[in-house]
Amino acid sequence: MSLFVASGHVFDLVIAVLVIEAIAIVYHHRSTGRGVSPADLAGTFVAGLGLLLAARFAVTGWAAEWVGASLVLAFLGHAADLARRWRSSR
């Protein structure tokens, strides 16, 4: 199990599940018009993807610039999600 984590494959698996989930949500919303709007979840997905990439890069020994860039991606996704929620709460 520790090799599965140390190799980064655990993060690859979770990223794949995240992408499949996003595709399913978009498909469901487009085909039925119901469910959560993909636009409402985009920031959350980007933030999650950024954190997963940062963890994967850190665990597998990538350069700090890649970890930092992934964290910036996560922050931008979080900020976009927060701004969208803030606007919709008015």
N, C-alpha and C positions, 0 to 999 in steps of 0.2 A: 504493500500500500504506500509506503513512503517513497518508493521509486516512482509510483504513479503520480504522486504530488511533485516530487523533485524534478521529474522530467517535464512538467508543465502540462501533461495530458489531462489532468483533472480540470485545469482551466479551459483547455480546448473543449472538453465535454460540456462544461457549463456554458461556454460561449455558444456552442452548437444548440443547446437547449434554449438559450435566450433567443437565438435567431429563429428557431422553429416556432417558438412562442409568438414572436413578433409577426411572422408570416401568417400564423393561424389567426391572430387578432385582426390583422388587415383583411385577410380573406373573409372572415366571419362578418366583419363590419361592412365590407363592400357587398357581400352577397345577401345580407339580411337587413342592413341599415340599423342593426341593433348592436348592443354592446358598447364598450368603451371606444371612443374615437381614437384612431391611431395617433392623431396629432396631440391628444391629451397624454399619451404615454411616451411620445418620442423622447422627451427630455430624460425621463426615468430610464429608458432603455440605453440611451447614449451614456448617461452617468454610470450605469451598471457595467456597460461594456468597457468604459474607460478604466474603472476600478479592476475589472477582471484582467484586462490587458496589463495594467501596471503590476498586479500581483504575479502574473505569469512571467513578465519580463524580469521582475526582481528575483523570483525563485530560480529562474533558469540562467541567471547571470548576464543578462543583456546590459548594455551601457546605461548609465544613469539618465542619459538624455531621453532614451525610450521610455523609461519609467516616468520621468518628469512630463514628457509629452502626453502620455496616457492619463496622468493625473490632471493635466490641463484639460484634456478632453472630458474627463469626468466632471470637472468643475463647470465647464461650459454647459454640459447637459443638465447639471443640477441647477445652474443659474437660469437657464431657459425654462426649466420646469417650474422653478419658484416664481419667475416673472409671469408665466402663464397662469398659475394658480392665483397669484396676487391680483392680476387683472380680472379674473373671473369671479373673485370674491367681492368685488365692489358692487 
